[in-house]
Amino acid sequence: MKETIVRLKADISALDRRAVIALIYTAVGLTCIYYFKNVEAVRLFLAGSSLEDFGHFIANSHDNNLPALGWWVLIVTIFYLLLPALLIKFVWQAKLKDFGLRSAIEPGFWKLLAICVIVMLPLVYLMSLTEGFAAKYPFLQIYNGDPYIGKTLLIWELIYFLQFFGLEFFFRGFLVHSLKPALGLYSIVVMTVPYCMIHFGKPMPETLSAVLAGIFLGWLSYRNGSIWLGLILHCVVAFSMDIFALLHKGILFPMNAGLAN
């Protein structure tokens, strides 16, 4: 028993503490997101408390599901962005710019972004023609017959983009650069595994493409210390996915919204 404890201590002392903390936080953070984003569970938890009306509001809005989506964005922002940033600043006492938030734009950024958009948009359009895509997108659902083109969609897209900022910071910033000193280029591959897994439940082509996107965007952040290309690309693709989905369902424009409802 004593020998086992000695070996255990030796193995633990050889570990890179920052990498271990980042990976453990990833497991805990993604678990918390999975359970806390469930608005029905939140409603049941708050039932009988002073926040019961809030739980009912986010879970049972009659006009649209924006309150539920807003709750989801709040949860992921806390665990993707706020807590990792606090960990970096006040526990590791490091600079956020060293975790993917460098302000400088690398040479060739806009050209590479344009190429990525030109390649991605036709693929997104083809995916939007599939049944799996139509069943999943858009996340925003309007129940009261209001047109989709309006304030509700604008609010949704803005908070959706905030979610992508948190996502890119977490996976391509926090995780890649926390693991980089210990794992080198392997940090990109390790990051890609949980990144792919958060896409489970989405159409299979999208989930598989997350592997390639994770590696590519992870490599860019690894080499350039920047998440900005991934963020802009994510926002462009996500917005186009919503627009294509609404267009194919015939509910994009006000004149069609009443017929669809």
C-alpha positions as CSV (number, residue, x, y, z in Angstrom):
1,M,0.0,0.0,0.0
2,K,2.8,2.4,0.9
3,E,4.6,1.7,-2.4
4,T,1.4,2.4,-4.3
5,I,0.9,5.8,-2.6
6,V,4.5,6.7,-3.3
7,R,4.0,5.9,-7.0
8,L,0.8,7.8,-7.1
9,K,2.5,10.9,-5.6
10,A,5.3,10.6,-8.1
11,D,2.9,10.3,-11.1
12,I,0.9,13.3,-9.9
13,S,4.0,15.4,-9.3
14,A,5.0,14.8,-12.9
15,L,1.8,16.1,-14.4
16,D,1.4,19.6,-15.9
17,R,-1.0,21.2,-13.4
18,R,-2.4,23.7,-15.9
19,A,-3.2,21.0,-18.4
20,V,-4.8,18.8,-15.7
21,I,-6.9,21.7,-14.4
22,A,-8.0,22.7,-17.9
23,L,-9.1,19.1,-18.8
24,I,-10.9,18.5,-15.5
25,Y,-12.7,21.9,-15.9
26,T,-13.7,20.9,-19.4
27,A,-15.3,17.7,-18.1
28,V,-17.1,19.5,-15.3
29,G,-18.0,22.6,-17.4
30,L,-19.5,20.6,-20.2
31,T,-21.4,18.5,-17.7
32,C,-22.8,21.6,-16.1
33,I,-23.9,23.0,-19.4
34,Y,-25.6,19.8,-20.4
35,Y,-27.8,19.7,-17.3
36,F,-28.2,23.4,-16.4
37,K,-29.4,24.3,-19.9
38,N,-32.5,22.1,-19.5
39,V,-35.2,24.8,-18.9
40,E,-37.8,22.3,-17.8
41,A,-35.5,21.0,-15.1
42,V,-34.9,24.6,-14.1
43,R,-38.6,25.3,-13.9
44,L,-39.2,22.3,-11.7
45,F,-36.3,23.3,-9.5
46,L,-37.6,26.8,-9.0
47,A,-41.2,25.7,-8.5
48,G,-42.5,27.0,-5.1
49,S,-39.7,29.5,-4.7
50,S,-39.6,33.3,-5.2
51,L,-38.2,32.6,-8.7
52,E,-41.0,30.4,-9.8
53,D,-42.3,32.9,-12.3
54,F,-38.9,33.1,-13.9
55,G,-38.7,29.4,-14.3
56,H,-42.1,29.4,-15.9
57,F,-41.1,32.3,-18.2
58,I,-38.1,30.6,-19.7
59,A,-39.7,27.2,-20.0
60,N,-43.2,28.1,-21.2
61,S,-43.2,31.3,-23.3
62,H,-46.3,31.4,-25.5
63,D,-44.9,33.8,-28.1
64,N,-41.5,32.2,-29.0
65,N,-38.7,30.1,-27.4
66,L,-36.3,33.1,-27.2
67,P,-36.4,33.0,-23.3
68,A,-35.3,29.4,-23.4
69,L,-32.6,30.1,-25.9
70,G,-31.5,33.1,-23.8
71,W,-31.1,30.9,-20.8
72,W,-29.0,28.4,-22.8
73,V,-26.8,31.3,-24.0
74,L,-26.4,32.5,-20.4
75,I,-25.3,29.1,-19.2
76,V,-22.8,28.5,-22.0
77,T,-21.4,32.0,-21.6
78,I,-20.8,31.4,-17.9
79,F,-19.0,28.1,-18.4
80,Y,-17.4,28.8,-21.8
81,L,-16.3,32.4,-21.1
82,L,-16.7,33.8,-17.7
83,L,-15.3,31.0,-15.5
84,P,-12.3,30.2,-17.7
85,A,-11.5,33.9,-18.0
86,L,-11.6,34.2,-14.2
87,L,-9.4,31.1,-13.9
88,I,-6.8,32.5,-16.3
89,K,-6.7,36.0,-14.7
90,F,-6.9,35.3,-11.0
91,V,-5.7,31.7,-10.5
92,W,-3.1,31.4,-13.1
93,Q,-2.5,35.1,-13.2
94,A,-1.9,35.0,-16.9
95,K,-3.0,37.3,-19.7
96,L,-6.2,36.6,-21.7
97,K,-4.5,37.6,-24.9
98,D,-2.3,34.6,-24.5
99,F,-5.3,32.4,-24.7
100,G,-6.6,33.2,-28.2
101,L,-7.5,36.9,-27.7
102,R,-4.6,38.7,-29.4
103,S,-5.9,41.9,-30.9
104,A,-3.5,41.8,-33.9
105,I,-4.8,40.3,-37.1
106,E,-2.4,37.9,-38.7
107,P,-1.3,38.5,-42.4
108,G,-3.6,37.0,-44.9
109,F,-6.5,36.9,-42.4
110,W,-9.2,38.4,-44.7
111,K,-8.2,36.4,-47.7
112,L,-8.3,33.2,-45.8
113,L,-11.7,34.2,-44.3
114,A,-13.1,34.9,-47.8
115,I,-11.9,31.5,-49.1
116,C,-13.5,29.8,-46.1
117,V,-16.8,31.6,-46.6
118,I,-16.8,30.8,-50.3
119,V,-16.2,27.1,-49.6
120,M,-18.7,26.9,-46.7
121,L,-21.7,28.7,-47.9
122,P,-22.5,26.3,-50.8
123,L,-22.0,23.3,-48.4
124,V,-24.4,24.9,-45.9
125,Y,-26.9,25.4,-48.6
126,L,-26.8,21.8,-49.7
127,M,-27.1,20.7,-46.0
128,S,-30.1,22.9,-45.7
129,L,-31.9,20.8,-48.2
130,T,-31.8,17.7,-46.0
131,E,-34.6,16.6,-43.6
132,G,-32.2,16.4,-40.7
133,F,-31.3,20.0,-41.1
134,A,-34.8,21.2,-41.5
135,A,-35.8,19.4,-38.3
136,K,-33.0,21.1,-36.3
137,Y,-32.8,24.6,-37.7
138,P,-33.5,27.4,-36.9
139,F,-33.3,27.1,-33.1
140,L,-35.6,30.1,-32.9
141,Q,-39.3,29.1,-33.0
142,I,-42.1,31.7,-33.2
143,Y,-45.4,30.5,-32.0
144,N,-47.7,33.5,-32.2
145,G,-47.6,34.1,-35.9
146,D,-45.3,37.1,-35.9
147,P,-42.9,37.3,-38.9
148,Y,-39.4,35.9,-38.5
149,I,-37.8,38.9,-40.0
150,G,-38.0,41.4,-37.1
151,K,-36.8,42.3,-33.6
152,T,-37.0,38.7,-32.2
153,L,-34.7,37.3,-34.9
154,L,-32.3,40.1,-34.5
155,I,-32.1,39.6,-30.7
156,W,-31.6,35.9,-31.2
157,E,-28.8,36.3,-33.7
158,L,-27.0,38.7,-31.5
159,I,-27.1,36.4,-28.4
160,Y,-26.3,33.5,-30.7
161,F,-23.1,35.3,-31.8
162,L,-22.3,35.9,-28.1
163,Q,-22.5,32.1,-27.6
164,F,-20.1,31.6,-30.5
165,F,-17.6,34.0,-28.9
166,G,-17.7,31.9,-25.7
167,L,-17.4,28.7,-27.6
168,E,-14.4,29.8,-29.7
169,F,-12.7,31.2,-26.6
170,F,-13.3,28.0,-24.7
171,F,-12.2,25.5,-27.2
172,R,-9.7,27.3,-29.4
173,G,-8.5,29.7,-26.8
174,F,-8.6,28.4,-23.2
175,L,-8.3,24.7,-24.0
176,V,-5.7,24.8,-26.8
177,H,-3.4,27.2,-25.1
178,S,-3.8,25.6,-21.7
179,L,-2.7,22.3,-23.1
180,K,-0.1,23.7,-25.6
181,P,2.9,23.8,-23.2
182,A,2.4,20.2,-22.1
183,L,1.1,18.6,-25.3
184,G,2.3,20.8,-28.2
185,L,0.3,20.1,-31.4
186,Y,-1.5,17.3,-29.7
187,S,-3.5,20.0,-27.8
188,I,-5.4,20.6,-31.1
189,V,-6.5,16.9,-31.4
190,V,-7.4,16.7,-27.7
191,M,-9.6,19.9,-28.0
192,T,-11.3,18.5,-31.1
193,V,-12.7,15.4,-29.2
194,P,-15.0,17.3,-26.8
195,Y,-15.7,19.9,-29.6
196,C,-17.1,17.2,-31.8
197,M,-19.1,15.6,-29.0
198,I,-21.0,18.8,-28.2
199,H,-22.5,18.5,-31.7
200,F,-24.1,15.1,-30.9
201,G,-27.8,15.4,-31.6
202,K,-27.2,17.6,-34.7
203,P,-27.3,16.3,-38.3
204,M,-24.5,13.8,-38.8
205,P,-22.7,15.7,-41.6
206,E,-22.5,18.8,-39.3
207,T,-21.1,16.7,-36.5
208,L,-18.5,15.1,-38.7
209,S,-17.5,18.4,-40.2
210,A,-16.9,19.7,-36.6
211,V,-13.9,17.4,-36.5
212,L,-12.3,19.1,-39.5
213,A,-13.3,22.5,-38.4
214,G,-12.0,21.9,-34.9
215,I,-8.6,20.8,-36.2
216,F,-8.3,23.6,-38.7
217,L,-9.4,26.4,-36.4
218,G,-7.5,24.9,-33.5
219,W,-4.3,25.0,-35.6
220,L,-4.9,28.6,-36.6
221,S,-5.2,29.6,-32.9
222,Y,-2.2,27.4,-32.0
223,R,0.0,29.2,-34.6
224,N,-1.4,32.7,-34.5
225,G,-2.8,33.0,-31.0
226,S,-6.1,34.2,-32.3
227,I,-9.7,32.9,-32.3
228,W,-11.1,35.7,-34.5
229,L,-11.3,33.9,-37.8
230,G,-13.1,31.0,-36.2
231,L,-15.5,33.4,-34.5
232,I,-16.4,35.3,-37.7
233,L,-16.7,32.1,-39.7
234,H,-18.9,30.6,-37.1
235,C,-21.2,33.6,-37.1
236,V,-21.4,33.8,-40.9
237,V,-22.2,30.1,-41.2
238,A,-24.7,30.1,-38.3
239,F,-26.6,33.1,-39.7
240,S,-26.7,31.5,-43.2
241,M,-28.0,28.3,-41.7
242,D,-30.9,30.1,-40.1
243,I,-31.7,32.0,-43.2
244,F,-31.6,29.0,-45.5
245,A,-33.7,27.0,-43.1
246,L,-36.4,29.7,-42.9
247,L,-36.3,30.2,-46.7
248,H,-36.8,26.5,-47.4
249,K,-39.7,26.3,-44.9
250,G,-41.4,29.3,-46.5
251,I,-41.5,31.4,-43.4
252,L,-38.6,33.8,-44.0
253,F,-40.7,36.8,-45.1
254,P,-43.8,38.3,-43.5
255,M,-46.1,37.5,-46.4
256,N,-45.4,33.7,-45.9
257,A,-45.4,33.7,-42.1
258,G,-49.2,33.8,-41.8
259,L,-49.6,30.9,-44.3
260,A,-47.0,28.8,-42.4
261,N,-48.9,29.2,-39.1
